[in-house]
Amino acid sequence: MNADFRLVRHSELMICSIRTYFMIRREFLALFSAFAFQSTSTVSAQSTRKAARVGVLWHAANAEEEDVYLSVVHRAFSDLGYAKGKNVHIEHRFPAEDPERFRIMARELVELNPDAIIAVTTLGANELKSATSKIPIVFVLGQDPVRDKLVDSLARPGANATGLSLMSDDLTAKRLAILKEAIPKLSRIGLLVDPTIRARQKAIVTAHEIASQQLGLSLGPIEEIANAQAAEVALAKMVKDGVTAVSVGPGSQLFNLRKQIGSLALAHKLPAIGIVSESVPYGLLFSYGQDLPDFFRRAVVLVDRILRGAKPADLPVEQPTRLKLVLNRRTATALGIQLPPTLVAVADEVID
């Protein structure tokens, strides 16, 4: 009796196991079929989705002049999985610092109806804001986005623009303090300003005046530099006026003339300092400011977020997370300046 019971029980267990096997097999096949359908649908959707179109409104005259940052933009898109001509098309415009060309090219880009537009300068961002209230705009070198009416606030931009904000004026005191540390006998500094940002010149000059007074320095002359000839005249005048160092202010025009300003400062034996590290190899003594290549990379990240569905109004304006000091020991040697070891030790980069 017990043997018969065990046999029946064994048979029931085998039947249950077989039923369970086929049940699991059916569920597995159903899940596999659903996954395969979903994967096929996703691949199909990705293959039919139109490529993103992004505009970039630069400031210089051509791609060669912008290469130091243009290459960063292309690499940043590539790092995020975008391939030019495949899943992203990038339209570049180069206004050559001409306000009318900024206006014309901003409209050209808007007429292309891109998914987003990168505005390298505040002037470009303002022209784009005038041309469209719908296409997302990401500005890169925003000096004061709230004051310039690009956004309602840094935390809540509120419209179709967001981007990155510079702190160049806030860093003036630190920059001049570094200069004083490098040249203890410093007494008088000159200032080069960009004529294309006259609306900002008062703030730039005021920051230099306050910092100079705190360090016991005289400030002046203050010269607008529109071209290489103007730079030559201004630096010659500064030498005549007893200037012992030169501060190169912010602005894309001065950046475009970085080679000429650097070589002319060296020729006149004037230590020159600036904001942009990419200007230092051409003859500046040092720079202290934002990591601008990083700014361009972060601008592309913001574009990527917009392409994925984020709204500029909800993306806070980003501020610098990294400042860097770049020293040019080669220039220091040419000018007979012995850079303090303590300064060299804290530098992010030293050019020999």
C-alpha positions as CSV (number, residue, x, y, z in Angstrom):
1,M,0.0,0.0,0.0
2,N,2.7,2.4,0.9
3,A,4.6,1.5,-2.2
4,D,1.6,2.2,-4.4
5,F,1.1,5.5,-2.6
6,R,4.7,6.5,-3.2
7,L,4.4,5.5,-6.9
8,V,1.2,7.6,-7.3
9,R,2.9,10.5,-5.5
10,H,6.0,10.3,-7.7
11,S,3.8,10.3,-10.8
12,E,2.0,13.4,-9.6
13,L,5.2,15.2,-8.9
14,M,6.5,14.4,-12.4
15,I,3.3,15.7,-14.0
16,C,3.6,18.9,-11.9
17,S,7.3,19.4,-12.9
18,I,6.4,18.9,-16.6
19,R,3.6,21.4,-16.4
20,T,5.8,23.9,-14.6
21,Y,8.5,23.5,-17.2
22,F,6.1,24.2,-20.1
23,M,4.6,27.1,-18.2
24,I,8.0,28.7,-17.6
25,R,9.0,28.0,-21.2
26,R,5.8,29.7,-22.5
27,E,6.4,32.8,-20.2
28,F,10.1,32.9,-21.3
29,L,9.1,32.8,-25.0
30,A,6.5,35.5,-24.5
31,L,9.0,37.8,-22.7
32,F,11.7,37.1,-25.3
33,S,9.2,37.9,-28.1
34,A,8.2,41.2,-26.4
35,F,11.8,42.2,-25.8
36,A,12.7,41.4,-29.4
37,F,9.7,43.4,-30.7
38,Q,10.6,46.3,-28.4
39,S,14.3,46.2,-29.5
40,T,13.3,46.1,-33.2
41,S,10.9,49.0,-32.7
42,T,13.6,51.0,-30.8
43,V,16.2,50.4,-33.5
44,S,13.6,51.3,-36.2
45,A,12.7,54.5,-34.4
46,Q,16.3,55.4,-33.9
47,S,17.1,54.8,-37.6
48,T,14.1,56.9,-38.7
49,R,14.5,59.7,-36.2
50,K,15.8,62.9,-37.9
51,A,19.2,64.1,-37.1
52,A,19.6,67.0,-34.8
53,R,20.5,70.4,-36.3
54,V,22.5,72.8,-34.2
55,G,23.6,76.3,-35.1
56,V,26.7,78.0,-33.8
57,L,27.1,81.8,-33.9
58,W,30.8,82.6,-33.4
59,H,32.5,86.0,-33.2
60,A,35.6,85.8,-35.4
61,A,35.8,85.8,-39.2
62,N,36.4,82.2,-40.0
63,A,36.9,78.6,-38.7
64,E,40.6,79.0,-38.6
65,E,40.4,81.9,-36.2
66,E,38.0,80.0,-34.0
67,D,39.8,76.7,-34.2
68,V,41.0,76.7,-30.6
69,Y,37.4,76.4,-29.4
70,L,35.6,75.1,-32.6
71,S,37.6,71.9,-32.3
72,V,36.5,71.6,-28.6
73,V,32.9,71.9,-29.7
74,H,33.2,69.2,-32.3
75,R,35.0,66.9,-29.9
76,A,32.4,67.5,-27.2
77,F,29.6,66.4,-29.5
78,S,31.6,63.3,-30.5
79,D,32.2,62.4,-26.8
80,L,28.4,62.5,-26.3
81,G,27.8,60.1,-29.1
82,Y,27.0,62.5,-31.9
83,A,28.5,62.0,-35.4
84,K,28.6,64.9,-37.8
85,G,26.5,64.3,-40.9
86,K,24.8,61.3,-39.3
87,N,22.9,62.1,-36.2
88,V,23.8,65.8,-35.9
89,H,24.3,68.6,-38.5
90,I,26.2,71.7,-37.2
91,E,25.8,75.0,-39.0
92,H,28.6,77.5,-38.2
93,R,28.4,81.3,-38.8
94,F,31.4,83.7,-38.5
95,P,30.4,87.4,-38.1
96,A,34.0,88.8,-37.9
97,E,33.0,91.1,-35.0
98,D,30.7,93.1,-37.2
99,P,27.4,94.0,-35.4
100,E,25.5,94.0,-38.7
101,R,26.8,90.5,-39.6
102,F,25.8,89.3,-36.1
103,R,22.3,90.4,-36.9
104,I,22.2,88.9,-40.4
105,M,23.7,85.6,-39.4
106,A,21.5,85.3,-36.3
107,R,18.5,85.5,-38.6
108,E,20.1,83.1,-41.1
109,L,20.4,80.5,-38.3
110,V,16.9,81.1,-37.1
111,E,15.5,80.6,-40.6
112,L,17.1,77.2,-40.7
113,N,14.9,76.3,-37.8
114,P,17.5,74.3,-35.9
115,D,16.8,72.3,-32.7
116,A,19.2,74.6,-30.7
117,I,21.7,77.4,-31.3
118,I,25.0,78.1,-29.5
119,A,25.8,81.8,-29.1
120,V,29.4,82.3,-28.2
121,T,29.1,85.9,-27.2
122,T,26.5,88.1,-25.5
123,L,26.1,90.2,-28.6
124,G,25.3,87.0,-30.6
125,A,22.9,85.8,-27.9
126,N,21.1,89.2,-27.9
127,E,20.7,89.1,-31.7
128,L,19.3,85.5,-31.5
129,K,16.9,86.5,-28.7
130,S,15.6,89.3,-31.0
131,A,15.2,86.9,-33.9
132,T,13.4,84.0,-32.0
133,S,11.5,83.4,-28.9
134,K,11.1,79.7,-29.5
135,I,14.4,78.1,-30.7
136,P,16.6,77.2,-27.6
137,I,19.7,79.3,-27.3
138,V,22.8,78.4,-25.2
139,F,25.2,81.2,-24.6
140,V,28.8,80.4,-23.8
141,L,30.6,83.6,-22.7
142,G,27.8,85.5,-20.9
143,Q,29.3,88.3,-18.9
144,D,26.2,89.2,-16.9
145,P,23.2,87.3,-18.4
146,V,20.7,88.9,-16.0
147,R,21.8,92.5,-16.6
148,D,22.1,91.8,-20.3
149,K,18.4,90.6,-20.2
150,L,19.3,87.1,-21.6
151,V,17.6,85.4,-18.6
152,D,15.2,86.4,-15.8
153,S,17.6,84.9,-13.2
154,L,20.5,82.6,-13.1
155,A,18.5,79.9,-11.3
156,R,15.4,80.2,-13.4
157,P,16.2,81.6,-16.9
158,G,12.5,81.7,-17.7
159,A,12.5,81.9,-21.5
160,N,14.4,80.2,-24.5
161,A,18.0,80.9,-23.4
162,T,20.4,79.5,-20.9
163,G,24.1,79.0,-20.8
164,L,27.2,79.9,-18.8
165,S,28.2,83.0,-17.0
166,L,31.7,84.4,-16.7
167,M,33.2,86.1,-13.6
168,S,35.9,88.1,-15.2
169,D,35.3,91.4,-13.3
170,D,35.0,89.6,-10.0
171,L,38.5,88.1,-10.6
172,T,40.2,91.4,-11.4
173,A,41.5,91.9,-7.8
174,K,43.0,88.4,-7.6
175,R,44.6,88.8,-11.0
176,L,46.3,92.1,-10.1
177,A,47.4,90.6,-6.7
178,I,49.1,87.8,-8.6
179,L,50.8,90.4,-10.8
180,K,52.0,92.3,-7.7
181,E,53.4,89.1,-6.2
182,A,55.3,88.4,-9.5
183,I,56.5,92.0,-9.7
184,P,56.9,93.4,-6.2
185,K,58.1,96.8,-7.6
186,L,55.0,97.2,-9.7
187,S,53.7,100.8,-9.6
188,R,51.5,101.6,-12.6
189,I,49.4,99.5,-14.9
190,G,47.7,100.2,-18.2
191,L,44.4,98.7,-19.3
192,L,43.4,97.5,-22.8
193,V,39.6,97.4,-23.4
194,D,37.5,95.9,-26.2
195,P,35.5,98.5,-28.2
196,T,32.9,95.9,-29.1
197,I,31.7,95.7,-25.5
198,R,31.4,99.4,-24.6
199,A,28.3,98.7,-22.5
200,R,30.6,96.7,-20.1
201,Q,33.6,99.1,-20.1
202,K,32.5,101.0,-17.0
203,A,32.3,97.8,-15.0
204,I,35.7,96.6,-16.3
205,V,37.4,99.9,-15.5
206,T,35.7,100.2,-12.1
207,A,36.9,96.7,-11.1
208,H,40.5,97.7,-12.1
209,E,40.3,101.0,-10.3
210,I,39.2,99.4,-7.0
211,A,41.8,96.6,-7.2
212,S,44.6,99.1,-8.1
213,Q,43.8,101.3,-5.1
214,Q,43.8,98.3,-2.8
215,L,47.3,97.3,-4.0
216,G,48.6,100.9,-4.0
217,L,48.9,101.0,-7.8
218,S,48.2,103.8,-10.3
219,L,45.9,102.9,-13.2
220,G,46.1,104.3,-16.7
221,P,46.1,105.0,-19.5
222,I,43.0,103.0,-20.6
223,E,43.0,102.3,-24.3
224,E,40.5,100.8,-26.7
225,I,42.0,98.3,-29.1
226,A,40.2,97.8,-32.3
227,N,43.1,96.4,-34.4
228,A,46.8,95.6,-34.3
229,Q,47.8,99.2,-35.2
230,A,45.8,100.5,-32.3
231,A,47.6,98.0,-30.0
232,E,51.0,99.2,-31.2
233,V,50.0,102.9,-30.6
234,A,48.5,102.2,-27.2
235,L,51.5,100.1,-25.9
236,A,54.0,102.7,-27.1
237,K,52.0,105.4,-25.3
238,M,52.0,103.3,-22.1
239,V,55.8,102.9,-22.1
240,K,56.1,106.7,-22.5
241,D,53.7,107.2,-19.6
242,G,55.7,105.0,-17.3
243,V,53.4,102.0,-17.2
244,T,55.2,98.9,-15.8
245,A,52.6,96.3,-16.7
246,V,49.4,95.9,-18.8
247,S,46.1,94.2,-18.1
248,V,44.3,92.8,-21.1
249,G,40.6,93.1,-20.4
250,P,37.8,90.7,-21.5
251,G,36.3,90.7,-24.9
252,S,36.4,88.7,-28.1
253,Q,38.1,91.4,-30.1
254,L,41.1,91.4,-27.7
255,F,41.1,87.6,-27.9
256,N,41.2,87.8,-31.7
257,L,44.3,90.0,-31.4
258,R,46.0,87.8,-28.9
259,K,49.0,87.1,-31.1
260,Q,49.6,90.7,-31.9
261,I,49.1,92.0,-28.4
262,G,51.4,89.3,-26.9
263,S,54.2,90.0,-29.4
264,L,53.9,93.8,-29.1
265,A,53.9,93.7,-25.3
266,L,57.1,91.6,-25.4
267,A,58.7,94.0,-27.9
268,H,57.9,97.0,-25.6
269,K,59.2,95.0,-22.6
270,L,55.8,95.3,-20.9
271,P,54.6,92.4,-18.8
272,A,51.0,91.7,-19.9
273,I,48.4,89.7,-18.1
274,G,45.0,88.4,-19.2
275,I,41.9,86.3,-18.5
276,V,42.2,83.7,-21.3
277,S,44.8,81.0,-21.0
278,E,44.9,80.4,-24.7
279,S,46.4,83.9,-25.1
280,V,49.4,83.2,-22.8
281,P,51.6,81.3,-25.3
282,Y,51.8,84.4,-27.5
283,G,53.7,86.5,-25.0
284,L,51.5,87.2,-21.9
285,L,53.2,86.8,-18.5
286,F,50.2,84.9,-17.1
287,S,46.4,84.5,-17.2
288,Y,44.0,83.8,-14.4
289,G,40.4,83.0,-15.1
290,Q,37.9,80.5,-16.3
291,D,38.8,77.3,-18.1
292,L,37.2,78.4,-21.4
293,P,37.5,75.1,-23.3
294,D,35.6,73.6,-20.4
295,F,32.9,76.3,-20.9
296,F,32.5,75.2,-24.5
297,R,32.3,71.5,-23.4
298,R,29.6,72.4,-20.9
299,A,27.7,74.4,-23.4
300,V,27.5,71.3,-25.6
301,V,26.3,69.3,-22.6
302,L,23.5,71.8,-22.2
303,V,22.6,71.5,-25.9
304,D,22.5,67.7,-25.5
305,R,20.1,68.0,-22.6
306,I,17.9,70.3,-24.7
307,L,17.9,67.8,-27.6
308,R,16.8,65.2,-25.1
309,G,13.8,67.2,-24.1
310,A,14.9,69.7,-21.4
311,K,13.7,73.3,-21.6
312,P,16.1,76.2,-21.5
313,A,13.8,78.0,-19.0
314,D,14.4,75.2,-16.5
315,L,18.1,74.8,-17.0
316,P,20.0,77.1,-14.5
317,V,22.8,79.3,-15.9
318,E,26.1,77.7,-14.9
319,Q,28.9,79.5,-13.3
320,P,32.6,78.6,-13.2
321,T,33.5,75.5,-11.3
322,R,37.2,75.7,-12.1
323,L,39.6,78.7,-12.3
324,K,43.2,78.3,-13.6
325,L,46.5,80.1,-13.4
326,V,48.8,79.7,-16.4
327,L,52.3,81.2,-16.2
328,N,54.7,81.8,-19.1
329,R,58.2,81.3,-17.7
330,R,59.6,81.9,-21.2
331,T,58.1,85.5,-21.2
332,A,59.3,86.0,-17.6
333,T,62.8,85.1,-18.6
334,A,62.7,87.5,-21.7
335,L,61.5,90.3,-19.4
336,G,64.0,89.6,-16.6
337,I,61.3,88.6,-14.1
338,Q,62.0,85.9,-11.5
339,L,58.7,84.2,-10.8
340,P,58.3,83.4,-7.1
341,P,58.6,79.6,-6.5
342,T,55.4,79.9,-4.4
343,L,53.5,81.2,-7.5
344,V,55.0,78.5,-9.8
345,A,54.0,75.8,-7.3
346,V,50.3,76.8,-7.3
347,A,50.1,77.3,-11.1
348,D,47.9,75.0,-13.1
349,E,50.3,75.2,-16.1
350,V,53.7,76.6,-16.6
351,I,54.9,77.4,-20.2
352,D,58.7,77.0,-20.5
